[in-house]
Amino acid sequence: MRMKRFFGKLVRVYNKIIHSNLFLQILSLILGIVVWFSIINVVNPQNETVVSVPVEINMEGSIPEHYGLSVLTTETEPLYATVRIAGSRTNIFAFNSSEIKAEVDLSSVTESGGYSLNINVTSTDDNLEIVSVEPSTVFLEFDRIITRSFNVNLNFEGEVADGYVMTESQVYPRTVDISGPQSVINNIKEVYIPVNISGKTEGVTATSDIIIVNEDGNLTDRTFLTISSENVSYSYNIYYRKTVPLTIDRRNNISGDESSYTTVEIIPETVTIGGTKSVLDEITEVKIETPIALESITGSSQSYVFNLPENENYVYLDNQEMTASVTVSFDSAVRTRIYTLSRSAIENFAFVNLPEGMTATIASSSIQIPIRSLSSYLNMLSSSDITGTIDFSQTNDSGQYLVNIQINEEMPYGVTQRIYVDVDLS
């Protein structure tokens, strides 16, 4: 009896559920999903889709890298390939574009040149089929990358103003390193800066971009070049130019004037200097700073080598030697004669710089004076024409006092030896 009541209750619940609208709706949804999946997998199991995939150019460990080659490309944006793939609707629905990889096949690249290379596309999902790739190839160029150093030249155009000269040009840096394809680097002829100096009267310091030309004289394509310095500094000087005689003083430092019977030969005779026009207009000669001491010349001539004087107001032009050869010669009629002055003549000499309160007594009995002049003058000269002054401010190592010799007659002469006398002071 109890079991009969249980089954009756169960039948009533079942009839209630079956005849419920909610139950029928849920059942219909479930059946619809089952039917939909059946259609996808049985009626139309395959489907296609199109994706855009970046194309990789992987040089690391590649054959062209083994041969020292690099790929030449100017593309700043990555290359993309359009890939059509096929698979079941389920796999297509679950597909992620990261599962597709496109890469250039570099296996045939063994030397420099241009290549049309295949784009290989692979998928990590074995259930997907690669139907097509567009583009299927890509054209790439390969070359060895080398580096060379090139001098930077200044190419001057035109001429400076009349009377002026351009000199002392400089470039910094003096050289530039250029890296790039071997075919391009080896075809570079010159690296330079054009500088127009037409009519210029002053120098310039400036900066400029370098120009690179190839062997054909055309501008080099810089697309694949790396340059250590695109911009360089340069300078050059422009001077007013003037040629003036080179001179030197000649003097007898003991006594006399021997200029009338000596000649001086200077090689070079002239020097060319450069500087500001207003300054050079005032310069009429360049004088060697060291005078020639004629009293020290014992023969008929003597030669010297002197450095040219430096001067902040001008520079030497034309790459001149900075030394000058100087030869001093005496007239063939020049002679040297010894004149003897007695004690009585010496006592007539004047005193200078005698210490105050002191008296002086000549102790030397005589002095001999070597005098050089033309023979005609020496023949007319006598001891009585020779006078002197004893200078008590100048002594030699023996304690003797210097005698400054003068000749009363108007004649060219030179004393060739310093004269000292003994004097007693009290």
GURO-253145 format. One record per residue: x, y, z of N, C-alpha, C in turn; residue in one letter. Coordinates in steps of 0.2 Angstrom, whole numbers, plus 2048, in hexadecimal, padded with zeros to 3 digits. Last residue first. Layout:
REM residues N
XYZXYZXYZA...
This chain:
REM residues 426
AD0A187E7AD2A197EEACDA1F7F1SAD4A0C7DBACFA107DEAD1A117E5LADDA097CCADDA097D4AD8A0E7D6DAD99FF7BFAD8A057C2AD9A057C9VADD9F77AFADE9F77B7ADE9FE7B9DAD19F57A2AD79F87A5AD79F77ADVACA9ED794ACA9EF79BAD19F179DYAC19EC785AC79EE788AC69F078FIABA9E077AAB99E4780AC09E5783RABD9E0768ABF9DD76FABD9E2774QABB9E775DABA9E075DABB9DD763TAB39F6758AB89F375DAB69EC75EVAB19FD748AAE9F874DAB49F6752GAACA0A73DAB1A06741AADA01746YAABA18732AA8A11735AADA0D738PAAEA28739AB0A23735AACA1C737MAB3A3673EAADA3473CAAEA2E737EABEA3574CABDA36745AB6A33743EABFA31759ABDA38758ABBA39751NAB8A22760ABCA2575BABAA2C759IAB7A1A770AB4A1E76BAB9A21766QAB4A0D77BAB9A10776AB4A14771IAB3A0A78CAAFA0B786AB3A10781NABA9FE796ABBA05792AB7A0578CVAB79F77A6AB59F779FAB79FE79CLAC49F27B1ABE9F67B0ABD9F77A8YAC89E37BAAC99E97B6AC39EC7B4QAC69D77C1AC59DE7C4AC79E47C0GAC69CC7BAACC9CE7BDACC9D47C0SABA9CB7B4ABB9C67B9AC29C87BDDAB69DD7B1AB69D67AFAB89D17B5NAA99E97B4AAF9E67B5AB09DF7B2TAA09F87B4AA19F17B1AA89EF7B2QA9FA047BAA9A9FF7BCA9B9F87B9SAA9A0C7B6AAAA097BCAA5A047BEFAAFA0E7A6AA9A0D7AAAAAA097B0DAB8A1A79EAB9A147A2AB2A147A7IAB8A1E78DAB5A1F794AB6A19798TAC3A24780AC0A1F784ABDA2278AGACAA27770AC9A29777AC4A2477ATAD4A29762AD1A24766AD0A2776DIADDA3075BAD6A3175AAD1A2D75EDAEAA2D75FAE7A33762AE0A34760SAECA22757AEAA2175EAE7A27761SAE4A25747AEAA2574BAE8A24752SADFA21736ADDA2273DAE4A21741LAE1A20729AE1A2672BAE0A27733MAE1A12728AE7A15726AE7A1D728NAD3A0F72BAD8A0D72FADFA1172ELACDA1471FACCA17725AD2A1672AYAD2A0A715AD3A12714AD2A1671BSACD9FE71AAD5A0071AAD6A0771ASABF9FF725AC29FF71EAC9A0171FLAC19F7735ABE9FC731AC19FB72ASAC49F3746AC39F173FABF9F673BRAD09F3753ACB9F774FACA9F5748IAD59EE762AD49EC75CACE9F0758PAE09F776DAD99F776BAD99F4764IAE99F577CAE99F4775AE29F3772QAF0A00788AEB9FC786AEB9FB77EIAFCA03796AF9A0478FAF39FF78ESAFDA027A3B02A067A0B00A07799SAF0A037B0AF3A007AAAF7A047A6SAEBA0B7BAAF1A077BBAF4A047B5AAE4A1B7BDAE5A167B8AECA127B9IADBA1E7CBAE2A1F7C8AE3A197C3TACEA277D3AD0A217CEAD7A237CBAAC5A297E2AC9A2C7DDACCA267D9TAB5A2B7E9ABBA277E8ABFA2A7E2MAA9A317ECAAEA327F1AB5A2E7EFGA9FA267E3AA0A2C7E6AA5A2C7ECEAA6A1C7D6AA3A1C7DCAA4A237E0PAA3A207C5AA8A207CBAA5A217D1LA9CA217BAA9AA1C7BFA9FA1B7C4NAAAA247AFAA2A247B0AA1A1F7B6VAB7A2E7AAAB5A297AEAADA2A7AFFAC1A3079AABCA3379FABAA2D7A4AAD2A2F797ACBA2D797AC7A2F79CFADFA33799ADAA39797AD3A36796NAE6A2879CAE4A2D7A2ADFA327A0EAE8A23790AE3A20794AE1A25799IAF3A2B78CAEDA2B788AE7A2878CAAFDA27795AFBA2E795AF4A2F791SAFEA19791AFBA1B798AF9A22798RAF9A17780AFEA18786AFAA1978CSAF2A0C775AF1A12779AF5A1277FLAF3A04766AF5A0476DAF5A0B770TAE89FB75BAEBA0275DAEDA02764YAE89F074EAE99F1755AEC9F7757IADB9EE742AE29F0744AE29F174BRAD39E5735AD49E673CADB9E873ETACB9E9726AD09E7729ACF9E8731RAC29E9717AC19E971EAC89E6721VAC09E7709AC59EB70BAC69EC713AAB69DE707ABC9DB707AC29E0709SAA99E0714AAC9E370EAB39E070DDAA39D271CAA69D871CAA99DA715FA939C971EA999CA71BA9C9D171BSA889BE725A8B9C5725A929C5722VA7A9B5721A819B5720A839BC721TA6D9AB728A709B2727A779B1727VA5F9A2725A669A2725A689A9723SA5199F72FA549A372AA5B9A272BAA42995733A49997734A4C99B72ETA3698F730A36993735A3D995737MA3198E71FA3598C724A36991729EA2099071AA2799271AA2B98F720QA1298E715A16989718A1E98A718NA0C99A712A0F99670DA1499170FDA0E9A5720A0A9A271BA0F99E717LA0F9A9731A129A872BA0E9A3727YA049B5739A079AE738A0B9AE732VA039C3745A039C073EA059B973EYA039C87529FF9CC74D9FF9C8746NA0B9C075AA049BF75AA009C3755EA1A9B9753A169BF754A0F9BE754NA2A9B2753A239B1754A209B8755EA389B3747A349B674EA2D9B474DPA419A5742A3C9AB740A399AD746LA519A1748A499A0748A469A6746NA609A173EA5B9A4744A549A1743FA7099D73CA6999B73AA6599D740VA7E9A5734A7A9A3739A749A0737YA8F9A872EA889A672DA859A4733SA9B9B572AA999B072FA919AE72EQAAA9BC724AA39BA724AA19B5729SAB89BD727AB59C2722AAD9C1721SAB99BB739ABB9BA732AB89BF72DGAB39BE745ABA9BE744ABD9BD73DTAA69C574DAA89C2746AAF9C3745IAA29CC758AA49C5759AA69C1753SA9E9D8754AA59D7757AA79D0758EA919D674FA969D674BA9D9D674ELA849CD754A8A9D0757A909D0753AA759CF74DA7B9CC74CA809D0750IA669CD758A6A9D0754A719CD753PA579C3757A5E9C375AA639C7755TA4C9C5750A4C9C8756A539C8759EA499CA740A4C9C5744A4E9C874BIA3B9D373AA429D473DA449CE741KA329D672DA329D2732A3A9D1734VA2A9E6727A309E1727A2F9DC72DEA1F9ED728A239EE722A299E9722TA0F9EF72EA159EB72EA199EB728IA039F572CA089F8730A0F9F5730E9FB9EC7259FD9F2722A029F6725D9F99E272F9FE9E172AA009E7726L9EE9E87369F49E77399FA9E6734V9E49E872C9E69EE72F9EC9EE733S9E39DA7289E59DF7249E89E6727K9E99CE7339E49D37329E79D872DT9F39C272B9F09C57319EB9C972FGA039BB7259FB9BB7259F89BE72BGA129BC71BA0E9BC722A079BD720IA209B6714A199B8713A159B7719TA309BD713A2B9B9716A249BB714VA409BF70AA399C170CA359BB70FTA4C9B8709A4C9BF709A459C270CEA4E9A9713A4B9AD70DA4C9B470EPA5E9B0714A5A9AB710A559A8714IA679BE713A629BB717A5E9B6712IA769C6715A729C2710A6D9BE714EA7D9D6718A7A9D071BA759CD716VA8D9DE718A879DC715A849D6718TA969EC71FA949E571FA8D9E471BTA999F971FA9E9F571BA9C9ED71CYA90A00726A91A0271FA959FD71BSA8F9FA733A8A9F972EA8B9FA727SA969FC73EA9A9F9738A959F7733EA9AA0774AA94A06746A98A0373FDA9FA0675CAA0A07755A9AA05751GAA19F9768AA2A00766AA2A0175FSA9B9ED76CAA09F0770AA09F876EIA919E9763A8F9EA76AA949ED76FNA8D9ED754A939EC758A929EE75FNA809E574BA829EA74FA899E8753RA729E2741A799E0742A7C9E6746RA619DC741A669E1743A6D9DE743DA599D6732A5C9D4739A619DA73AIA4A9D1729A509D572AA539D3731TA419CD71BA439CB721A4A9CE723LA349D7713A3B9D4713A3C9D271APA239CF710A279D5712A2F9D2713VA139CD709A1A9CB709A1F9D070BTA039C9710A089CE70EA0F9CB70EK9F29C67119F89C370F9FD9C970DR9E59C371C9E89C87179EF9C6717Y9DF9B371E9E39B87209E49BD71AY9D39A87259D59AC71F9D99B2721I9D299772B9D499E72C9D59A2725N9C498C7309CA98E72B9CB99572CY9BC97E7369BE9857379C4986731S9AE97373B9B49757379B697C738Y9A69657429A896C7439AE96D73ES99995A73B9A095C73E9A196373EV98C94E73C98E95573D99595773FN98C94173D98994473798B94B737E99693574399593C74499293F73DS99592773F997929746996931748S98892173798D92573698F92873DI98191472E98291673598891A735T97691172097D91372397C91572AL96C90E71896E90971D97590A720F96991A71296491771596691271AT97192370B97392271296E91D715R9789236FB9729216FF97491F706D9839306F79839296F997C9286FDT98293A6E89819396F09809326F2L98F9366DC9889386DE9889376E6N99B9326D799A9396D899393B6DAG99D9256D699A9286D09999306D1D9A19226E29A69226DD9A39256D6E99792D6ED99A9266EB99F9276E5N9989386FB9979376F499A9306F2V99194070899493A7069939396FFI99394E71299194C70C99594670AI98F95372399495171E99094E718I98996372998895C72898C95A723D99396E73398F96C72D98E96572DS99897D73C99697673C992974736T9A698973D99F98773C99E97F73DA9B099773C9AF9917409A798F73FT9B999F7309B399D7329B4997736V9C39AF72B9C29A772C9BB9A672FG9C09BB71E9C19B97259BF9B2726E9BD9BE7129C39C27159C49C071CT9B79B77039B79B770A9BE9BB70CK9B49B46F59B59BB6F79B59BC6FFG9AF9A46F89AF9A96F39AF9B06F6S9AF9987009B399E7029B49A46FDI9A498C7049A59917009A9997703N9A797B7079A798170A9A9987705V9A096B7099A19707059A2977708P9A895D7119A39637129A596870DI9A894B70E9AB95270E9A5957710Y9AE93C7099AA93F70E9AC94670FV9AF9326FA9B19386FE9AC93A703E9AA9256F59B09296F29B392E6F7K9A39166F99A491D6FB9AB9206F8I9A39096F69A290D6F09A29146F2N9A49027029A99016FD9A89066F7N99790470799D90770A9A3907705I98E8FD6FE98E9046FF994907701V9928F07009928F26F99918FA6F9S9918EE70E9988EE70B9988F1704Q9868F87179878F371298E8F470FP98E9017259898FF72198A8FA71CG99690E72E99490772D98E906729S9A391A72F99C91872B99C91172BI9AB9257399AA91E7379A391D734D9B49337349AE9317369AE929734V9C293F7399BF9397359B8937738T9C394A7409C694A73A9C4944736R9B39517479B994D7479BC94C740P9BC95F7419BB95B7479B4958747Y9C89677379C19647379C195F73DV9D09767319CF9717359C896E735Q9DB9807289D597D7289D597772DS9E698A7259E598772C9DD98572CE9E09977199E599271C9E298F723T9DE9A270C9DB99D7109E0998713M9E39B37099E49AC7089E19A870EV9E19C27009E09BE7069E29B7704Y9E29C96F49E79CB6FA9E69C7700G9D19C76F09D89C96EE9DC9CB6F4D9C89BB6FA9C89C26F79D09C36F5A9C89AA6F59C79AF6FA9C99B66F7V9BE9A16E99C59A46EB9C39A96F0E9B59916E89B69986E79BD99A6EAG9B49856F59B19876EE9B298F6EEE9BC9776FD9BB97E6FC9B99806F5F9B896A7069B896C6FF9B79736FEN9BF9627139BC9687119BD96A70AL9BC9517179C09567139BC95C713N9BE9447229BA9497209BE94F71DV9C393371F9C593A7209BF93F71EN9BB9257259BC92A71F9BE930722F9BB91472A9BC91B72C9BE91F725S9AE9087299B490B7269B5912729R9A68F872B9A78FF72E9AE90172BT9998EE7249A08EF7269A08F7728I98E8E172298E8E87259968E9727I9898D971398E8D971998E8E071BR9788D770E97F8D970D9838D9714D9688D470696D8D370C9748D5709F9578D870495E8D97029628D7708E9488D070094C8D37059538D3702L9378CE6FD93D8CF6FA9428D36FFF92D8C070192F8C77029368C8700V91E8B66FE9258B76FE9268BE6FFT9108B66FF9148AF70191B8B0701S9078C370790B8C070290F8BA704P8FD8B570A8FE8BA7069018C1709E8FA8A470B8FE8A970E8FF8AF709V8ED89770E8F189C70A8F58A170ES8EB88D7188E888D7118EC89170CV8F08837248F288A7218EF88971AI8E487C7308E887B72A8E9882727E8E48767418E387B73C8E787A736L8E786C7498E186C7468DF871741N8F387074F8F386B74A8ED86A746D8F987F7538F387B7548F287674ED9038877509048827558FE87E757T90888973F90388A74490488574AS91289373391088D73790B88E73DT91889972491389A72A91189372DV9258A171C92389A71F91E89C725N9278A970E9258AA7159228A4717I9368A870392F8A670592E8A870DN93E8B66FB93E8B17009378AF702L9488BC6F09418BC6F19408B56F5S9578C66F39548C06F394C8C16F4Y9668CF6EE95E8CF6F095B8C86EFG9768CE6F79718CE6F196A8CF6F4G9838C36FE9808CA6FD97B8CA6F7S97F8B27029838B76FF97F8BE6FEE9768A970697C8A87089818AD705T9668A570996A8AB7089718A970BV95D89A70A96089B7049658A1703S95789B71795C89671696089670FS94D8A471C9548A771A9598A1718L93D8A671B9428A171A9488A4717D9348B07279388B072093D8AA720V9268AB72F92D8AC72F9308AB728E9178AB73991A8AC7339218AE733A90D8A17439138A57439158A573CK8FF8A074E9018A07479088A4747I8FA8A275A8FC89B7588FF89B751E8F58AE75C8FC8AD75E8FF8A675CS8E88AE7588ED8B07538F48AF755S8DF8A075D8E28A675F8E88A875AN8CF89775C8D68997598D889F75CF8C389275F8C78937658CE895762A8BD8937528BA8977588BF89875DF8C488974C8C589074A8C289574FI8C087E7538C78807538C8887751N8B287E7508B587E7578BC881757T8B287D7428B08837458B288374DR8C287673D8BB87673F8B987C742S8CC8807318CB87B7368C487B738G8D888B7288D28877288D288272EA8DE89B7258DF8957288D8891728I8E88A771C8E18A471D8E289D720R8F18B57218F18AE7218EA8AB721V8FB8C271B8F38C071C8F38B871BT9088C97249068C471F8FF8C2720A9128D872690C8D372890A8CF722Y9208DF72D91D8DC7279188D7729L9218ED7389228E673691E8E4730P9288FD7339228F97369238F2734E93390172D93290373492D8FF738T93D8FB7219378FB7249378FC72BE9498FA71B94790171D941901720T9568EE71C94F8F071B94E8F671ET9618E17199608E87189588EA717L9688D57239638D771F9628DF71FV9798D07229748D472696E8D5721S9858C37239818C772097C8CA724L98E8B97279908C072898B8C5725G98A8AC72598E8AF7209908B6721Y9828AB7309888A773098D8AA72BH9778B372C97C8B57329828B2732E9728AB7229758B17209798B4726P96D8A072B97289F7269768A5724I96B8A573C9698A473696F8A3731S96D8A974996E8A274896C8A0741G9618B67479658B374C9668AB74AE9588BB73E95F8BA73C9638B7741M9488BA73A94C8B873F9538B773DN93C8C37369428C27339478C0738I92A8C07379308C073A9368BF735E91B8C87339208C37309278C5734V90C8C773C9128CB73B9178C6738P8FC8C37349028C17399088C5737V8EB8C47348F18C77328F78C6737S8E08B772F8E38BB7348E98BE731V8D08B072A8D68B37288D98B772EV8C989F72A8C98A672D8D08A972AT8BD8927278C38967268C389D729E8B788172C8B688972B8BD88C72AN8AE87172C8B487672B8B287D72AQ8A186B72E8A786A7348AC86F732P89286B72C89786F72A89D87072EN88C85F73288986272C88F866729V89485D73E89285773989085A732V89686874689B86274589A85D740N88B87074489287374389786D742I88086774788186A74088886D73FI88386475488285F74F883862748S88187075A88886D75A888868755F87387175887887775587F874755W86D86776086D86775887286C755V87186B76C87386476A873864762V86A87776D87187776E87487076BI85D87276D85F876768867876767G85C86A77885B86777285E86B76CL85C87478286186F78286286C77BI85187B77E85787F77E85D87977EL84787278184787477A84E87877AS84887178F84986B78B84A86D783L84487D79384B87B79484D875790I83787D78F83B88278C84388078DQ83187279683187278F83687778CL8328787A38368717A183687179AF82A8827A28318837A383587D7A1L81D87C7A182088079B82788179CN81986C7A681B8727A881E8767A2S81685F7A38118637A181386B7A3H8208597AA81F8587A381B85D7A0I81D85B7B882385E7B482385E7ADI8118547BA81185C7BB81785F7B7K8158477B781084B7B38108527B4N81E8467C28208457BB81B8497B7Y8158477CD81A84C7CC81D84C7C5V80D83C7CB80A8427CB80F8487CAR8168317CC8138327C680F8397C6V8198327DA81E8337D581B8357CEL80D82F7E080F8357E18158377DCK80D8217DC8078267DA80982D7DAG81781C7E381781C7DB8128217D9F81281D7F08188217EE8198217E6F8078157F180681D7F280C8207EFR80D8097EF80880B7EA8078137EBK8148087FB8188087F581380B7EFM80980680480E80C80581280D7FER8047FA800800800800804806800M
